[in-house]
Amino acid sequence: MTSLAVAVGFCIAAAAGTVLRWRVSNALGPCGTLLINISGAFALGLLAGTGDATMTVIGTAGLGALTTVSGLLPESVRLARASPLLALGYISLTITGATAAAAAGLSLV
Amino acid sequence: MTLRTARAVAIAGVIGAAARWASTTQLEGAWALLVANVVGCVLIGWSTARHERMRRSPHRPGTADRSPTPSPWLAAGFCGALTSMSALALQLATYLDEGRVGTVFAWLGLTIAACTLAFVAGRTVVIARGAQP
């Protein structure tokens, strides 16, 4: 893959990942973000060990932009207003779920 | 949710992802990701606090932003794509695969503490400015 193809692919993948996360999070709220983060981590685990170009375009740009850390915090603040335990559970579930999903993806390659 | 907003979110997402990728050319992978996550959390803290203040503003009722979320291009677009949960999860899963359980907990603790402090710091800047006479 040429540098130009990687650059174009990077832009398309990052734009698609960002807009998909935005739409799903708007539609489903924290559950949507949780689903996106766990499925994105699983897909990135599956991609580990692929070539540099694939990892840059699909991994760094597409899945990197699809998943988010910053989005968790405002959602956790909103959940904490209802119940601090709910916010703590949401953050814990996201991190442990995403790590377990990435490990599961890694184990399949 | 107009096409124009979606376009702004997409462009900001490309810039955020490119900034995260660029940070890996300057720093070792795990540190680069930590820096990207912390910068994104400062900005999202600043953005959400600023948005809340604008919604509450009694001075500009006709022009204040009444939407329930901060600027989508900055929050969901730039900050969302600058930070990455999948990259963090893969980093932690790789350490686990290598049997480095202590390193997993160290990175986890460092990331959670740094991102939370960054978020609070971003909010504090807006709140402190709002409190000034």
gemmi code that builds the backbone of each chain (N, CA, C; Angstrom):
import gemmi

chains = {
    "A": [
        ("MET", (0.860, -1.203, 0.000), (0.000, 0.000, 0.000), (0.889, 1.244, 0.000)),
        ("THR", (0.636, 2.163, -0.924), (1.472, 3.371, -0.994), (1.152, 4.315, 0.166)),
        ("SER", (2.054, 5.289, 0.384), (1.834, 6.253, 1.477), (0.552, 7.037, 1.260)),
        ("LEU", (0.291, 7.370, -0.012), (-0.925, 8.144, -0.318), (-2.175, 7.310, 0.007)),
        ("ALA", (-2.128, 6.035, -0.364), (-3.285, 5.155, -0.085), (-3.493, 5.013, 1.417)),
        ("VAL", (-2.378, 4.909, 2.171), (-2.492, 4.808, 3.637), (-3.095, 6.090, 4.202)),
        ("ALA", (-2.634, 7.240, 3.700), (-3.138, 8.532, 4.200), (-4.630, 8.690, 3.906)),
        ("VAL", (-5.033, 8.335, 2.680), (-6.456, 8.446, 2.312), (-7.284, 7.459, 3.136)),
        ("GLY", (-6.768, 6.238, 3.257), (-7.465, 5.222, 4.047), (-7.579, 5.644, 5.508)),
        ("PHE", (-6.535, 6.265, 6.029), (-6.528, 6.746, 7.421), (-7.660, 7.751, 7.628)),
        ("CYS", (-7.770, 8.703, 6.709), (-8.800, 9.751, 6.838), (-10.209, 9.150, 6.767)),
        ("ILE", (-10.420, 8.251, 5.809), (-11.752, 7.645, 5.644), (-12.105, 6.798, 6.878)),
        ("ALA", (-11.132, 5.990, 7.339), (-11.396, 5.108, 8.490), (-11.638, 5.920, 9.763)),
        ("ALA", (-10.841, 6.968, 9.988), (-11.009, 7.782, 11.200), (-12.360, 8.507, 11.172)),
        ("ALA", (-12.719, 9.036, 10.002), (-14.005, 9.741, 9.881), (-15.164, 8.771, 10.128)),
        ("ALA", (-15.085, 7.586, 9.526), (-16.166, 6.601, 9.673), (-16.280, 6.139, 11.126)),
        ("GLY", (-15.140, 5.852, 11.767), (-15.150, 5.400, 13.161), (-15.733, 6.460, 14.088)),
        ("THR", (-15.342, 7.712, 13.866), (-15.816, 8.796, 14.732), (-17.326, 8.995, 14.581)),
        ("VAL", (-17.795, 9.048, 13.355), (-19.228, 9.306, 13.122), (-20.076, 8.133, 13.628)),
        ("LEU", (-19.573, 6.901, 13.425), (-20.331, 5.728, 13.907), (-20.471, 5.780, 15.437)),
        ("ARG", (-19.363, 6.080, 16.137), (-19.428, 6.163, 17.610), (-20.392, 7.261, 18.045)),
        ("TRP", (-20.299, 8.407, 17.379), (-21.160, 9.549, 17.723), (-22.635, 9.179, 17.570)),
        ("ARG", (-22.956, 8.503, 16.459), (-24.352, 8.138, 16.204), (-24.834, 7.092, 17.218)),
        ("VAL", (-24.010, 6.075, 17.465), (-24.419, 5.004, 18.388), (-24.538, 5.548, 19.811)),
        ("SER", (-23.580, 6.395, 20.235), (-23.636, 6.952, 21.595), (-24.843, 7.862, 21.765)),
        ("ASN", (-25.166, 8.627, 20.715), (-26.358, 9.491, 20.785), (-27.630, 8.666, 20.880)),
        ("ALA", (-27.647, 7.549, 20.149), (-28.866, 6.734, 20.106), (-29.035, 5.884, 21.363)),
        ("LEU", (-27.931, 5.312, 21.876), (-28.041, 4.336, 22.969), (-27.452, 4.816, 24.290)),
        ("GLY", (-26.807, 5.992, 24.303), (-26.229, 6.517, 25.547), (-25.027, 5.705, 26.008)),
        ("PRO", (-24.809, 5.630, 27.331), (-23.635, 4.916, 27.857), (-23.564, 3.457, 27.400)),
        ("CYS", (-24.721, 2.803, 27.234), (-24.710, 1.402, 26.763), (-24.105, 1.312, 25.365)),
        ("GLY", (-24.407, 2.302, 24.531), (-23.854, 2.331, 23.174), (-22.345, 2.500, 23.199)),
        ("THR", (-21.873, 3.408, 24.052), (-20.424, 3.637, 24.150), (-19.731, 2.385, 24.676)),
        ("LEU", (-20.366, 1.721, 25.651), (-19.806, 0.478, 26.209), (-19.694, -0.590, 25.121)),
        ("LEU", (-20.761, -0.739, 24.351), (-20.784, -1.724, 23.263), (-19.692, -1.433, 22.234)),
        ("ILE", (-19.566, -0.152, 21.871), (-18.560, 0.268, 20.888), (-17.152, -0.014, 21.420)),
        ("ASN", (-16.907, 0.355, 22.684), (-15.558, 0.190, 23.246), (-15.162, -1.282, 23.329)),
        ("ILE", (-16.097, -2.139, 23.736), (-15.757, -3.560, 23.875), (-15.588, -4.226, 22.504)),
        ("SER", (-16.501, -3.926, 21.588), (-16.374, -4.558, 20.263), (-15.151, -4.027, 19.517)),
        ("GLY", (-14.839, -2.744, 19.684), (-13.652, -2.164, 19.036), (-12.373, -2.777, 19.579)),
        ("ALA", (-12.338, -3.012, 20.892), (-11.147, -3.614, 21.508), (-10.967, -5.049, 21.015)),
        ("PHE", (-12.084, -5.784, 20.871), (-12.005, -7.159, 20.367), (-11.448, -7.171, 18.936)),
        ("ALA", (-11.962, -6.258, 18.115), (-11.505, -6.190, 16.715), (-10.024, -5.814, 16.648)),
        ("LEU", (-9.578, -4.909, 17.517), (-8.161, -4.517, 17.507), (-7.280, -5.688, 17.940)),
        ("GLY", (-7.768, -6.494, 18.896), (-7.025, -7.691, 19.293), (-6.871, -8.651, 18.119)),
        ("LEU", (-7.933, -8.802, 17.333), (-7.876, -9.681, 16.149), (-6.871, -9.179, 15.111)),
        ("LEU", (-6.720, -7.842, 15.062), (-5.842, -7.238, 14.049), (-4.363, -7.302, 14.416)),
        ("ALA", (-4.074, -7.535, 15.708), (-2.682, -7.506, 16.176), (-1.842, -8.476, 15.344)),
        ("GLY", (-0.699, -8.017, 14.916), (0.192, -8.873, 14.141), (0.012, -8.728, 12.643)),
        ("THR", (-1.002, -7.964, 12.223), (-1.155, -7.724, 10.781), (-0.126, -6.673, 10.362)),
        ("GLY", (-0.055, -6.405, 9.088), (0.954, -5.481, 8.555), (0.799, -4.054, 9.080)),
        ("ASP", (1.861, -3.280, 8.937), (1.864, -1.889, 9.429), (0.749, -1.053, 8.811)),
        ("ALA", (0.559, -1.203, 7.489), (-0.442, -0.375, 6.808), (-1.847, -0.701, 7.299)),
        ("THR", (-2.148, -1.988, 7.432), (-3.484, -2.402, 7.914), (-3.705, -1.914, 9.338)),
        ("MET", (-2.677, -2.067, 10.157), (-2.799, -1.656, 11.556), (-2.989, -0.136, 11.648)),
        ("THR", (-2.282, 0.613, 10.788), (-2.406, 2.080, 10.837), (-3.797, 2.519, 10.388)),
        ("VAL", (-4.276, 1.943, 9.279), (-5.554, 2.392, 8.716), (-6.736, 1.880, 9.551)),
        ("ILE", (-6.803, 0.562, 9.752), (-7.973, 0.007, 10.451), (-7.817, 0.097, 11.969)),
        ("GLY", (-6.605, -0.191, 12.456), (-6.390, -0.190, 13.911), (-6.304, 1.211, 14.493)),
        ("THR", (-5.258, 1.952, 14.100), (-5.043, 3.283, 14.693), (-6.159, 4.255, 14.315)),
        ("ALA", (-6.501, 4.297, 13.027), (-7.500, 5.286, 12.592), (-8.932, 4.814, 12.858)),
        ("GLY", (-9.308, 3.690, 12.268), (-10.712, 3.250, 12.341), (-11.145, 2.861, 13.750)),
        ("LEU", (-10.476, 1.846, 14.317), (-10.883, 1.359, 15.645), (-10.451, 2.323, 16.750)),
        ("GLY", (-9.317, 3.010, 16.533), (-8.870, 4.008, 17.517), (-9.874, 5.131, 17.651)),
        ("ALA", (-10.400, 5.601, 16.525), (-11.384, 6.694, 16.554), (-12.770, 6.180, 16.955)),
        ("LEU", (-13.030, 4.906, 16.666), (-14.339, 4.339, 17.037), (-14.485, 4.269, 18.558)),
        ("THR", (-13.408, 3.894, 19.232), (-13.475, 3.747, 20.696), (-12.972, 5.025, 21.363)),
        ("THR", (-13.332, 5.203, 22.616), (-13.001, 6.466, 23.284), (-12.782, 6.300, 24.784)),
        ("VAL", (-11.905, 7.129, 25.308), (-11.729, 7.222, 26.765), (-12.418, 8.493, 27.266)),
        ("SER", (-12.244, 9.583, 26.500), (-12.790, 10.873, 26.951), (-14.319, 10.835, 27.068)),
        ("GLY", (-14.979, 10.070, 26.187), (-16.437, 10.005, 26.210), (-16.991, 9.366, 27.482)),
        ("LEU", (-16.155, 8.541, 28.144), (-16.616, 7.871, 29.367), (-16.878, 8.857, 30.497)),
        ("LEU", (-16.059, 9.919, 30.541), (-16.094, 10.780, 31.727), (-17.377, 11.600, 31.857)),
        ("PRO", (-17.818, 12.310, 30.822), (-19.096, 13.023, 30.966), (-20.255, 12.069, 31.224)),
        ("GLU", (-20.207, 10.881, 30.582), (-21.281, 9.898, 30.804), (-21.254, 9.404, 32.256)),
        ("SER", (-20.041, 9.227, 32.800), (-19.922, 8.775, 34.197), (-20.423, 9.836, 35.166)),
        ("VAL", (-20.176, 11.109, 34.838), (-20.663, 12.196, 35.701), (-22.187, 12.178, 35.734)),
        ("ARG", (-22.807, 11.981, 34.560), (-24.275, 11.924, 34.490), (-24.811, 10.721, 35.276)),
        ("LEU", (-24.124, 9.560, 35.118), (-24.560, 8.361, 35.853), (-24.373, 8.544, 37.359)),
        ("ALA", (-23.285, 9.242, 37.742), (-22.993, 9.437, 39.175), (-24.069, 10.279, 39.848)),
        ("ARG", (-24.725, 11.146, 39.066), (-25.808, 11.960, 39.649), (-26.972, 11.058, 40.076)),
        ("ALA", (-27.155, 9.951, 39.360), (-28.187, 8.987, 39.739), (-27.657, 8.078, 40.846)),
        ("SER", (-26.444, 7.568, 40.659), (-25.840, 6.684, 41.655), (-24.329, 6.602, 41.403)),
        ("PRO", (-23.517, 6.986, 42.406), (-22.056, 6.897, 42.228), (-21.603, 5.473, 41.919)),
        ("LEU", (-22.298, 4.496, 42.489), (-21.927, 3.091, 42.234), (-22.133, 2.718, 40.764)),
        ("LEU", (-23.178, 3.299, 40.190), (-23.475, 3.037, 38.774), (-22.323, 3.557, 37.891)),
        ("ALA", (-21.828, 4.744, 38.222), (-20.713, 5.328, 37.461), (-19.458, 4.484, 37.619)),
        ("LEU", (-19.189, 4.060, 38.830), (-18.007, 3.231, 39.098), (-18.112, 1.909, 38.343)),
        ("GLY", (-19.313, 1.332, 38.358), (-19.548, 0.080, 37.644), (-19.369, 0.250, 36.145)),
        ("TYR", (-19.824, 1.393, 35.629), (-19.721, 1.656, 34.187), (-18.250, 1.743, 33.752)),
        ("ILE", (-17.456, 2.482, 34.525), (-16.030, 2.622, 34.181), (-15.319, 1.269, 34.315)),
        ("SER", (-15.605, 0.559, 35.409), (-14.945, -0.744, 35.627), (-15.322, -1.740, 34.532)),
        ("LEU", (-16.615, -1.765, 34.202), (-17.084, -2.702, 33.172), (-16.461, -2.376, 31.816)),
        ("THR", (-16.335, -1.079, 31.522), (-15.738, -0.693, 30.239), (-14.286, -1.146, 30.153)),
        ("ILE", (-13.508, -0.845, 31.191), (-12.076, -1.157, 31.127), (-11.828, -2.663, 31.177)),
        ("THR", (-12.489, -3.357, 32.107), (-12.249, -4.806, 32.190), (-12.836, -5.517, 30.960)),
        ("GLY", (-14.003, -5.070, 30.517), (-14.629, -5.680, 29.342), (-13.789, -5.483, 28.093)),
        ("ALA", (-13.281, -4.255, 27.906), (-12.468, -3.969, 26.716), (-11.153, -4.744, 26.759)),
        ("THR", (-10.527, -4.832, 27.943), (-9.258, -5.560, 28.054), (-9.487, -7.059, 27.810)),
        ("ALA", (-10.558, -7.596, 28.388), (-10.870, -9.014, 28.167), (-11.179, -9.277, 26.692)),
        ("ALA", (-11.875, -8.331, 26.060), (-12.214, -8.499, 24.639), (-10.949, -8.453, 23.778)),
        ("ALA", (-10.041, -7.517, 24.093), (-8.784, -7.442, 23.334), (-7.968, -8.716, 23.534)),
        ("ALA", (-7.952, -9.233, 24.776), (-7.222, -10.479, 25.060), (-7.850, -11.643, 24.288)),
        ("ALA", (-9.193, -11.663, 24.221), (-9.878, -12.728, 23.468), (-9.530, -12.631, 21.982)),
        ("GLY", (-9.498, -11.410, 21.461), (-9.119, -11.213, 20.055), (-7.689, -11.680, 19.799)),
        ("LEU", (-6.788, -11.312, 20.721), (-5.377, -11.717, 20.594), (-5.236, -13.230, 20.594)),
        ("SER", (-6.034, -13.893, 21.439), (-5.906, -15.345, 21.568), (-6.386, -16.084, 20.321)),
        ("LEU", (-7.183, -15.413, 19.506), (-7.723, -16.065, 18.300), (-6.783, -15.947, 17.106)),
        ("VAL", (-5.750, -15.094, 17.210), (-4.838, -14.929, 16.047), (-3.583, -15.765, 16.214)),
    ],
    "B": [
        ("MET", (-29.420, 16.526, 14.197), (-28.216, 15.866, 13.702), (-28.113, 16.076, 12.192)),
        ("THR", (-27.603, 17.255, 11.797), (-27.589, 17.593, 10.390), (-26.353, 17.015, 9.698)),
        ("LEU", (-26.392, 17.064, 8.383), (-25.244, 16.589, 7.601), (-24.029, 17.456, 7.888)),
        ("ARG", (-24.292, 18.756, 8.110), (-23.203, 19.692, 8.387), (-22.503, 19.323, 9.702)),
        ("THR", (-23.304, 18.974, 10.725), (-22.720, 18.572, 12.017), (-21.931, 17.284, 11.857)),
        ("ALA", (-22.495, 16.325, 11.116), (-21.808, 15.048, 10.897), (-20.470, 15.275, 10.194)),
        ("ARG", (-20.456, 16.205, 9.246), (-19.214, 16.506, 8.513), (-18.182, 17.105, 9.465)),
        ("ALA", (-18.628, 18.006, 10.347), (-17.712, 18.631, 11.314), (-17.155, 17.587, 12.281)),
        ("VAL", (-18.027, 16.660, 12.726), (-17.586, 15.587, 13.629), (-16.552, 14.705, 12.915)),
        ("ALA", (-16.812, 14.371, 11.653), (-15.904, 13.508, 10.885), (-14.537, 14.174, 10.706)),
        ("ILE", (-14.530, 15.457, 10.337), (-13.257, 16.163, 10.104), (-12.468, 16.266, 11.415)),
        ("ALA", (-13.178, 16.628, 12.499), (-12.508, 16.727, 13.799), (-11.980, 15.358, 14.238)),
        ("GLY", (-12.713, 14.291, 13.901), (-12.269, 12.936, 14.226), (-10.981, 12.577, 13.503)),
        ("VAL", (-10.887, 12.968, 12.232), (-9.660, 12.702, 11.464), (-8.480, 13.450, 12.103)),
        ("ILE", (-8.708, 14.702, 12.491), (-7.630, 15.490, 13.111), (-7.220, 14.866, 14.457)),
        ("GLY", (-8.209, 14.441, 15.247), (-7.910, 13.815, 16.540), (-7.124, 12.519, 16.378)),
        ("ALA", (-7.560, 11.679, 15.439), (-6.864, 10.398, 15.219), (-5.446, 10.656, 14.700)),
        ("ALA", (-5.303, 11.657, 13.813), (-3.969, 11.983, 13.281), (-3.056, 12.500, 14.397)),
        ("ALA", (-3.616, 13.281, 15.324), (-2.818, 13.793, 16.446), (-2.360, 12.644, 17.345)),
        ("ARG", (-3.255, 11.652, 17.558), (-2.864, 10.482, 18.371), (-1.774, 9.688, 17.673)),
        ("TRP", (-1.917, 9.515, 16.350), (-0.889, 8.789, 15.588), (0.430, 9.567, 15.631)),
        ("ALA", (0.348, 10.900, 15.480), (1.574, 11.727, 15.492), (2.279, 11.632, 16.839)),
        ("SER", (1.512, 11.492, 17.918), (2.146, 11.407, 19.246), (2.987, 10.129, 19.358)),
        ("THR", (2.599, 9.073, 18.599), (3.377, 7.827, 18.664), (4.705, 7.965, 17.922)),
        ("THR", (4.818, 8.985, 17.077), (6.100, 9.198, 16.390), (7.059, 9.988, 17.284)),
        ("GLN", (6.533, 10.588, 18.347), (7.364, 11.403, 19.239), (7.704, 10.681, 20.542)),
        ("LEU", (6.798, 9.797, 20.972), (6.971, 9.117, 22.260), (6.802, 7.613, 22.078)),
        ("GLU", (7.273, 6.838, 23.046), (7.066, 5.385, 23.043), (5.550, 5.112, 23.130)),
        ("GLY", (5.089, 4.048, 22.478), (3.657, 3.781, 22.313), (2.765, 4.000, 23.523)),
        ("ALA", (3.115, 3.379, 24.670), (2.253, 3.460, 25.846), (2.197, 4.892, 26.388)),
        ("TRP", (3.334, 5.584, 26.392), (3.362, 6.970, 26.884), (2.619, 7.901, 25.926)),
        ("ALA", (2.766, 7.635, 24.630), (2.076, 8.461, 23.625), (0.565, 8.360, 23.817)),
        ("LEU", (0.088, 7.131, 24.062), (-1.352, 6.930, 24.262), (-1.816, 7.617, 25.547)),
        ("LEU", (-0.991, 7.544, 26.594), (-1.357, 8.197, 27.857), (-1.487, 9.714, 27.647)),
        ("VAL", (-0.517, 10.288, 26.928), (-0.558, 11.742, 26.674), (-1.812, 12.102, 25.874)),
        ("ALA", (-2.112, 11.310, 24.833), (-3.301, 11.580, 24.012), (-4.565, 11.473, 24.859)),
        ("ASN", (-4.658, 10.446, 25.695), (-5.848, 10.274, 26.547), (-5.992, 11.418, 27.544)),
        ("VAL", (-4.880, 11.851, 28.127), (-4.939, 12.927, 29.127), (-5.336, 14.258, 28.457)),
        ("VAL", (-4.753, 14.549, 27.312), (-5.096, 15.804, 26.615), (-6.589, 15.795, 26.242)),
        ("GLY", (-7.067, 14.659, 25.756), (-8.488, 14.544, 25.398), (-9.393, 14.741, 26.608)),
        ("CYS", (-8.955, 14.249, 27.770), (-9.784, 14.370, 28.980), (-9.788, 15.803, 29.521)),
        ("VAL", (-8.666, 16.520, 29.395), (-8.653, 17.944, 29.782), (-9.664, 18.702, 28.924)),
        ("LEU", (-9.592, 18.454, 27.622), (-10.467, 19.185, 26.692), (-11.942, 18.848, 26.899)),
        ("ILE", (-12.240, 17.569, 27.179), (-13.648, 17.199, 27.373), (-14.163, 17.781, 28.696)),
        ("GLY", (-13.297, 17.864, 29.702), (-13.687, 18.493, 30.965), (-13.990, 19.965, 30.763)),
        ("TRP", (-13.117, 20.638, 30.038), (-13.302, 22.057, 29.737), (-14.580, 22.264, 28.919)),
        ("SER", (-14.756, 21.402, 27.914), (-15.903, 21.526, 27.008), (-17.241, 21.301, 27.726)),
        ("THR", (-17.314, 20.263, 28.578), (-18.587, 19.978, 29.252), (-18.922, 21.062, 30.282)),
        ("ALA", (-17.900, 21.551, 31.015), (-18.167, 22.591, 32.014), (-18.598, 23.893, 31.335)),
        ("ARG", (-17.957, 24.206, 30.214), (-18.304, 25.421, 29.473), (-19.732, 25.331, 28.929)),
        ("HIS", (-20.074, 24.150, 28.465), (-21.414, 23.915, 27.936), (-22.468, 24.065, 29.035)),
        ("GLU", (-22.183, 23.490, 30.210), (-23.131, 23.587, 31.332), (-23.316, 25.041, 31.751)),
        ("ARG", (-22.207, 25.807, 31.741), (-22.296, 27.221, 32.141), (-23.127, 28.010, 31.130)),
        ("MET", (-22.937, 27.711, 29.851), (-23.711, 28.421, 28.812), (-25.196, 28.099, 28.911)),
        ("ARG", (-25.499, 26.831, 29.242), (-26.919, 26.437, 29.361), (-27.603, 27.133, 30.529)),
        ("ARG", (-26.799, 27.404, 31.573), (-27.382, 28.020, 32.771), (-27.394, 29.542, 32.690)),
        ("SER", (-26.671, 30.100, 31.688), (-26.498, 31.547, 31.626), (-27.846, 32.275, 31.502)),
        ("PRO", (-28.144, 33.192, 32.442), (-29.397, 33.940, 32.369), (-29.252, 35.199, 31.506)),
        ("HIS", (-27.986, 35.505, 31.114), (-27.733, 36.775, 30.439), (-28.057, 36.743, 28.948)),
        ("ARG", (-27.932, 35.536, 28.365), (-28.143, 35.463, 26.923), (-29.157, 34.358, 26.619)),
        ("PRO", (-30.402, 34.522, 27.078), (-31.378, 33.438, 26.917), (-31.668, 33.109, 25.461)),
        ("GLY", (-31.543, 34.093, 24.601), (-31.868, 33.837, 23.204), (-30.751, 33.160, 22.444)),
        ("THR", (-29.526, 33.328, 22.943), (-28.388, 32.820, 22.185), (-27.680, 31.667, 22.869)),
        ("ALA", (-28.002, 31.426, 24.156), (-27.305, 30.357, 24.868), (-27.581, 29.007, 24.217)),
        ("ASP", (-26.571, 28.135, 24.277), (-26.686, 26.807, 23.692), (-27.584, 25.946, 24.586)),
        ("ARG", (-28.720, 25.524, 24.061), (-29.664, 24.737, 24.874), (-29.544, 23.236, 24.605)),
        ("SER", (-28.629, 22.820, 23.746), (-28.531, 21.397, 23.448), (-27.968, 20.652, 24.658)),
        ("PRO", (-28.332, 19.364, 24.826), (-27.919, 18.639, 26.024), (-26.456, 18.204, 26.026)),
        ("THR", (-25.781, 18.275, 24.886), (-24.387, 17.818, 24.839), (-23.475, 18.945, 24.368)),
        ("PRO", (-22.174, 18.890, 24.729), (-21.242, 19.927, 24.273), (-21.053, 19.865, 22.761)),
        ("SER", (-20.315, 20.833, 22.214), (-20.057, 20.879, 20.767), (-19.696, 19.489, 20.253)),
        ("PRO", (-20.502, 18.906, 19.378), (-20.216, 17.538, 18.917), (-18.853, 17.421, 18.235)),
        ("TRP", (-18.454, 18.456, 17.483), (-17.175, 18.331, 16.766), (-16.013, 18.236, 17.741)),
        ("LEU", (-16.080, 18.964, 18.860), (-14.980, 18.942, 19.831), (-15.071, 17.704, 20.732)),
        ("ALA", (-16.257, 17.442, 21.288), (-16.409, 16.353, 22.263), (-16.365, 14.983, 21.572)),
        ("ALA", (-17.341, 14.723, 20.709), (-17.411, 13.402, 20.057), (-16.361, 13.295, 18.953)),
        ("GLY", (-16.095, 14.404, 18.271), (-15.160, 14.373, 17.138), (-13.703, 14.341, 17.567)),
        ("PHE", (-13.187, 15.506, 17.950), (-11.748, 15.598, 18.224), (-11.334, 14.787, 19.454)),
        ("CYS", (-11.995, 15.060, 20.613), (-11.593, 14.369, 21.855), (-11.846, 12.866, 21.753)),
        ("GLY", (-12.988, 12.497, 21.169), (-13.333, 11.082, 21.058), (-12.312, 10.318, 20.245)),
        ("ALA", (-11.840, 10.918, 19.140), (-10.889, 10.216, 18.278), (-9.452, 10.352, 18.775)),
        ("LEU", (-9.164, 11.429, 19.512), (-7.816, 11.591, 20.073), (-7.556, 10.514, 21.121)),
        ("THR", (-8.570, 10.216, 21.924), (-8.426, 9.185, 22.955), (-8.870, 7.843, 22.390)),
        ("SER", (-8.348, 6.768, 22.960), (-8.707, 5.458, 22.407), (-8.756, 4.378, 23.485)),
        ("MET", (-9.913, 3.792, 23.659), (-10.059, 2.691, 24.612), (-9.506, 1.399, 24.025)),
        ("SER", (-9.676, 1.200, 22.713), (-9.214, -0.062, 22.118), (-7.693, -0.176, 22.202)),
        ("ALA", (-6.988, 0.955, 21.968), (-5.521, 0.911, 22.038), (-5.069, 0.636, 23.472)),
        ("LEU", (-5.764, 1.248, 24.441), (-5.432, 0.998, 25.852), (-5.695, -0.470, 26.199)),
        ("ALA", (-6.834, -0.994, 25.747), (-7.192, -2.390, 26.048), (-6.184, -3.352, 25.427)),
        ("LEU", (-5.751, -3.061, 24.189), (-4.773, -3.949, 23.537), (-3.434, -3.893, 24.275)),
        ("GLN", (-3.062, -2.691, 24.724), (-1.818, -2.533, 25.486), (-1.870, -3.389, 26.765)),
        ("LEU", (-2.995, -3.292, 27.496), (-3.136, -4.048, 28.743), (-3.205, -5.553, 28.465)),
        ("ALA", (-3.923, -5.930, 27.395), (-4.045, -7.357, 27.049), (-2.686, -7.933, 26.662)),
        ("THR", (-1.853, -7.130, 25.992), (-0.513, -7.589, 25.602), (0.351, -7.813, 26.841)),
        ("TYR", (0.268, -6.892, 27.807), (1.014, -7.073, 29.064), (0.547, -8.345, 29.781)),
        ("LEU", (-0.783, -8.562, 29.783), (-1.326, -9.772, 30.427), (-0.796, -11.032, 29.744)),
        ("ASP", (-0.761, -10.983, 28.407), (-0.282, -12.108, 27.611), (1.175, -12.431, 27.943)),
        ("GLU", (1.937, -11.384, 28.286), (3.357, -11.560, 28.628), (3.542, -11.897, 30.113)),
        ("GLY", (2.425, -11.986, 30.840), (2.497, -12.314, 32.262), (2.889, -11.154, 33.152)),
        ("ARG", (2.819, -9.921, 32.622), (3.241, -8.741, 33.401), (2.018, -8.136, 34.115)),
        ("VAL", (1.512, -8.863, 35.097), (0.287, -8.440, 35.777), (0.507, -7.127, 36.542)),
        ("GLY", (1.676, -6.990, 37.168), (1.979, -5.755, 37.907), (1.965, -4.543, 36.993)),
        ("THR", (2.503, -4.710, 35.775), (2.523, -3.602, 34.806), (1.101, -3.222, 34.395)),
        ("VAL", (0.222, -4.218, 34.268), (-1.186, -3.959, 33.917), (-1.818, -3.052, 34.970)),
        ("PHE", (-1.656, -3.421, 36.244), (-2.271, -2.621, 37.319), (-1.636, -1.234, 37.411)),
        ("ALA", (-0.324, -1.164, 37.174), (0.361, 0.142, 37.230), (-0.173, 1.074, 36.146)),
        ("TRP", (-0.287, 0.558, 34.907), (-0.786, 1.390, 33.804), (-2.253, 1.756, 33.986)),
        ("LEU", (-2.999, 0.777, 34.493), (-4.428, 1.007, 34.731), (-4.613, 2.130, 35.752)),
        ("GLY", (-3.879, 2.024, 36.864), (-3.977, 3.043, 37.920), (-3.530, 4.405, 37.421)),
        ("LEU", (-2.408, 4.414, 36.694), (-1.864, 5.680, 36.173), (-2.844, 6.317, 35.188)),
        ("THR", (-3.408, 5.503, 34.294), (-4.330, 6.038, 33.280), (-5.607, 6.584, 33.926)),
        ("ILE", (-6.192, 5.813, 34.839), (-7.441, 6.262, 35.478), (-7.187, 7.538, 36.286)),
        ("ALA", (-6.098, 7.553, 37.061), (-5.805, 8.732, 37.890), (-5.526, 9.949, 37.014)),
        ("ALA", (-4.680, 9.773, 35.992), (-4.296, 10.916, 35.144), (-5.493, 11.457, 34.358)),
        ("CYS", (-6.323, 10.558, 33.823), (-7.478, 11.001, 33.030), (-8.526, 11.688, 33.910)),
        ("THR", (-8.749, 11.149, 35.104), (-9.728, 11.771, 36.010), (-9.244, 13.156, 36.441)),
        ("LEU", (-7.966, 13.250, 36.819), (-7.411, 14.553, 37.221), (-7.471, 15.548, 36.063)),
        ("ALA", (-7.173, 15.060, 34.854), (-7.206, 15.933, 33.673), (-8.622, 16.461, 33.433)),
        ("PHE", (-9.610, 15.591, 33.576), (-11.012, 15.977, 33.385), (-11.418, 17.041, 34.419)),
        ("VAL", (-11.046, 16.779, 35.671), (-11.371, 17.734, 36.747), (-10.642, 19.058, 36.503)),
        ("ALA", (-9.390, 18.984, 36.059), (-8.621, 20.213, 35.800), (-9.279, 21.037, 34.698)),
        ("GLY", (-9.727, 20.369, 33.645), (-10.404, 21.071, 32.553), (-11.669, 21.763, 33.029)),
        ("ARG", (-12.427, 21.088, 33.881), (-13.660, 21.681, 34.434), (-13.327, 22.847, 35.368)),
        ("THR", (-12.264, 22.669, 36.152), (-11.901, 23.686, 37.137), (-11.542, 25.011, 36.465)),
        ("VAL", (-10.883, 24.933, 35.318), (-10.513, 26.160, 34.597), (-11.774, 26.981, 34.287)),
        ("VAL", (-12.810, 26.308, 33.794), (-14.056, 27.007, 33.428), (-14.764, 27.527, 34.677)),
        ("ILE", (-14.833, 26.691, 35.719), (-15.534, 27.086, 36.954), (-14.816, 28.262, 37.610)),
        ("ALA", (-13.473, 28.217, 37.633), (-12.706, 29.303, 38.252), (-12.897, 30.606, 37.483)),
        ("ARG", (-12.918, 30.524, 36.166), (-13.143, 31.734, 35.357), (-14.540, 32.296, 35.580)),
        ("GLY", (-15.509, 31.377, 35.730), (-16.889, 31.799, 35.948), (-17.079, 32.474, 37.286)),
        ("ALA", (-16.223, 32.110, 38.263), (-16.353, 32.669, 39.611), (-15.714, 34.042, 39.727)),
        ("GLN", (-14.894, 34.400, 38.719), (-14.231, 35.709, 38.778), (-15.244, 36.830, 38.621)),
        ("PRO", (-15.069, 37.928, 39.382), (-16.026, 39.035, 39.286), (-15.929, 39.748, 37.941)),
    ],
}
model = gemmi.Model(1)
for chain_id, residues in chains.items():
    chain = gemmi.Chain(chain_id)
    for i, (resn, *xyz) in enumerate(residues, 1):
        res = gemmi.Residue()
        res.name, res.seqid = resn, gemmi.SeqId(i, " ")
        for name, pos in zip(("N", "CA", "C"), xyz):
            atom = gemmi.Atom()
            atom.name, atom.element = name, gemmi.Element(name[0])
            atom.pos, atom.b_iso = gemmi.Position(*pos), 0.0
            res.add_atom(atom)
        chain.add_residue(res)
    model.add_chain(chain)
structure = gemmi.Structure()
structure.add_model(model)
structure.setup_entities()
